[in-house]
Amino acid sequence: MPLLNRLRRYFPSIRKKELEPAKAYDQWAEGYDDQPGNLMLALDEQVCSELMSDLVIRGKIVADVGCGTGRHWARLLEAQPARLAGYDVSPGMLGMLQRKYPGAETHLLRDERLPGLADETCDLVLSTLTVAHIDDIASALQEWRRVLRPGGSILITDYHPDALARGGQRTFRHNDRVLAVRNHIHPLDRLKEIAGELNLRIERCVEKVIDDAVRPYYEQQQALALYDRFYGVRIIYGLHLIAPGP
Ligand SMILES: C[S@@+](CC[C@H](N)C(=O)[O-])C[C@H]1O[C@@H](n2cnc3c(N)ncnc32)[C@H](O)[C@@H]1O
């Protein structure tokens, strides 16, 4: 293991240089679905399941922004949506999704616009573990709001801004190197403020902290220094926003 990575284990405040998301995820794509012991994916499963249990997907139009390899698609397709469209900036991640779901509707994003979705046509905009990668989050949320039907939902999960503000980084291993992806800190209050400006009601907000329940994940990654540093910090959140009904 390179010296700097060994040092980071004991001095976790040493930050890694962050790659732009499209470039980083193109490299991560091949191994993304094979990450046993990835704490964020495990917590996202919990938060997403909690928030999705309130939703009806059958016969609905769903957009998955930052869909990646389609990690949530088995669950979504099983619920029989009328249409499921995936949007992402990484051709590599979309390629992996296409391998799993040949012929799936996917779009490579170049900016915040969601091509192929007319105004007020979408029942659910889902975005998991992606929001902090988006620089202009106000424009992105405005676009998600544009496509939302009256009564429709926006469901977001992501790495918590508190953890990012404490120096947390989204990292992955590639060819024996640890790489980090660029994040932007969008405080939850700011996201809620934008939601208010877009006339979206906050239906639910779920937050989870690093506590004893997740210690085994850090032990397994030999990252107890990080665990001690982040103990008690909020690590992930989920937001369910709803447009006023028809
Ligand atoms: C951590 S992955 C999450 C993938 C999937 N949603 C999941 O939960 O497994 C983040 C994804 O967001 C994508 N992404 C990054 N910046 C984006 C942006 N500005 N708009 C849409 N997707 C973006 C990345 O390419 C990547 O596929």
The ligand as a Gaussian input file, in Angstrom:
#p B3LYP/6-31G(d) Opt

LIG

0 1
 C      -22.641000       7.241000      -5.638000
 S      -23.229000       7.074000      -7.265000
 C      -24.923000       6.654000      -6.957000
 C      -25.493000       5.773000      -8.034000
 C      -26.879000       5.214000      -7.681000
 N      -27.846000       6.268000      -7.554000
 C      -26.770000       4.457000      -6.377000
 O      -27.401000       4.857000      -5.390000
 O      -26.047000       3.453000      -6.350000
 C      -23.398000       8.740000      -7.823000
 C      -23.834000       8.819000      -9.279000
 O      -24.143000      10.176000      -9.590000
 C      -23.656000      10.450000     -10.888000
 N      -23.507000      11.904000     -11.013000
 C      -22.488000      12.684000     -10.606000
 N      -22.731000      13.968000     -10.879000
 C      -23.956000      14.008000     -11.463000
 C      -24.783000      15.065000     -11.958000
 N      -24.385000      16.344000     -11.943000
 N      -25.982000      14.729000     -12.486000
 C      -26.379000      13.428000     -12.521000
 N      -25.636000      12.399000     -12.086000
 C      -24.449000      12.692000     -11.554000
 C      -22.370000       9.665000     -10.963000
 O      -21.925000       9.464000     -12.268000
 C      -22.790000       8.370000     -10.251000
 O      -23.308000       7.431000     -11.137000

